[in-house]
C-alpha cells in the first residue's frame, strides 16, 4: 500500500485501520469502494470512495486536499496495445462476435484505464478496473452484435493516464443477413 502512495507522490497523513475498529463503530458499507474516505481536521467526512480503484476520486481527493493550490494531479505513463484494429471478416447480423486487445504498461508509473467508450450500442466492452503495474498486461474484451448489414467500422476509445490518451481501437468487417 505504501508503494502506491510513494508512486503518486501522496505525502499526506494516512491512517490504515488494520483492526477494523472504525468500521465496528460506524458500520460502513461492505463494498470496497466505500471503505475509504477523506476527513477534514475536525474528523468530518468530506469524501467517500477509494482513490486506488477510481482515478476520478483520486483527482477529487488531491483537489480537495490542495484546496486552490496548483498541484500535479495526473501522473502519466506509457503503454502499447497489441493491435489497434481487429478485422472480423464476414459475420452474421445479430451474431455475437468477440475480440480481445492486450494493453501493456511500458511506463514507470501505474496505468489506470479510467473508462472505455464505444461508437454504438451494439458493442459491449469489459476490462479489468484494477491498476496495471509497470511491465504488466491487461485485456480489453469486446463483444459486437451487429444490428445492420453492410460494411462494419466501429471505434472503441480507451481513456487512461497514458500520455497518448485516448487510445483508439477499430473494429472492421462485413455484416451479412
N, C-alpha and C positions, 0 to 999 in steps of 0.2 A: 504494500500500500504506500509506504513512504517513497518508493521509487517513482510512483506516478506523480506525487506532489513535487518531487525534485525535477522531473521531466517537464512539468508545466510551470516551473518557477513559482509555485504556490508556497509563499513563506509566511503565511498567516497561521495563528494558533488553531490547532485541530484537536478535538477530543474524540477518541475512539473508545466506546463503552464496551469493552470485551466481556464484561459480566452481565450485560444487558439490564443494568439497574434502571436506566432512564425509561426503557420500554415497559418494565414492570410497573412503574409509577404512572406512565401516560397511556399505556395500551395502544401503541401506534399500529397502523395497518400492517398486514403481513407482506404485502407486495414490496419487493426490494427497492423499487424506485422511490418509495415514500418513506424510507427509513433513514434518510439523510436530510438534514435541514440546516439553515443558516440562522444563527442567533445574533441579536444586537448586544450591546454592552449591558443591557438590563435583563438578558436571557429571554427576551421576547423573540418568538419565531418570526423571521422575516420572509423566509422562503422554504419550501419543501420540495425535495426532488434530489436525485442522485446525479451530481455533475459528472461522474465517471461513466454513466450509462448514456446520458443525453448531453450532447455538446451545446445545445441551446441553453440548457440550465447552467452549464459551466460558464458560458458567456454572461448570463444574467448574474451569477454569483460574483464573478470578477467585477462586473459593472457596479453592483450593489456595494461591494467591499471598497472599491476605489472612489465611490461617490462620483464626483465630476472630474476626477483626475484622469489624465490621459495615460493609459497603460496598454501594454501589448495584450490583446485579447484573442489572438489567433496564432497558434503555433502550427506552422506548415511543415509538411513532409513531402516526400515524393513517392510515386507508385507507378507500376506498369500493369497493364491489362493484357492477358494472353492474346486477345484479338479484339478488334473494335467493330467487326462486322460478322454476323452469322447468317449464312445462306441456308434457308430451309429447303431450297429446291422447289419441287411441286408438292403442294399439300392440299388437303380437302377442306372446303368451307365447313366450319363448325367442329373440326377436329382439334384436339389438344396437342400442341407441339411444344417441346421443351428445348431449351438452350441453357448452357452454363458458361459463364465468364469467370475467369480467375483473376483476382487482383492481388498483387504482391507489393508489400510495403518495402520500398527500396531506400527510404529515407532514414533519418536518425531519430525521428520522433514517432510517437504513436499515431497510427492512421485511424481516423474515425469517419465512417460513412454516415452523414447526417440525414440524408434522405435520397430516395430514388424516385424519379417521376417518369411516366410513360406518355406516349403521344396519343393513346386511345384507351378506351375501356376494355378492349379485347385482350389486353396484356396484363398479366399479373407478375409481380416481382417479389421475391423473398431473398433476404440476405441476413447474415449474422450481424447483430447490432453491437456486438462487443468490440472494443478497440483492438486493432491489429498491431502487434508489436513489430518493430523493425525486423525485416527478414522473413516474416511470416506471411501466409497467404489466407485469403478468404474467397468464398464463391458467391456469385450473384446468380440466382436461379430464375429463369424466365419461363412463363407458360403463356403461350399465344393461342388464342382460339379465334381465328379469323371469322368475321361475320359478313364479308363481302368477297366476291370473286375478282380475279384480275391480278395486276401487279401489286406486290406487297412491299412496302417500305415503312418501317416503324422505328421510332427513335426512343431510346432509353437514356435518361440523363442522370448521372451519378454525382451527387453533391457531397463533398468531403473537405477535409483540411489539406488536400493536395494542392500544391502551388498552381497546377494547371486546371483546377476545378472550375466549372464542372467538366466531367469526362462524358463523352457521348458514345453510346453503343448503337449500332444499327442492325435491324433485322430485315432481311430481304427474302424474296421468293415469289412464287406464283401460286395463287389460290384458284382451285377449280371446284366445280359443283360436286 
